[in-house]
Amino acid sequence: MDQGFASLSDTALSKGAAWLSHAKVRPTRQRMSLAALLVGDGRNRHVTAEGLFLAAKSSGESVSLATVYNTLKAFCDAGLMNEITVDATRSYFDTCVEDHPHYFWEDTQELTDAPTGEVAFSRLPKPPEGAEIARVDVIIRLRQR
């Protein structure tokens, strides 16, 4: 889990506010704080709700784990993030919403970006009647040898 979170500086808060404004997400105090932690330094993040909760607590923010989950869901619904489910018990939230594959490091439980240009599909299956493909998630599981 990426521990390099931005502090809640004025610059980070400003970047977080712009990120929320772009998606027309109502900027509550807690959303502003979490947005600043996620995008305040301009880096993309792969976070778990628990990791973001701990980062918020360590930055002095008063926020519950339930609020973090609800906020991440709202950010996903607004198109600011994608939820990447790696197994039945763990989801990561990615601030880069462009289509791209991921590596899941089984030894460290870390999710990182994989090179986009190196994954190719010759075709996808036709979706069932009345459905369309919304997104394809590619997760390449790795472990140390």
PyMOL commands that set and color helices and strands:
alter all, ss='L'
color gray80, all
select helices_A, chain A and resi 10-22+29-39+49-58+65-77+116-118
alter helices_A, ss='H'
color red, helices_A
select strands_A, chain A and resi 46-47+82-87+90-94+102-105+110-113+139-142
alter strands_A, ss='S'
color yellow, strands_A
deselect
rebuild
show_as cartoon
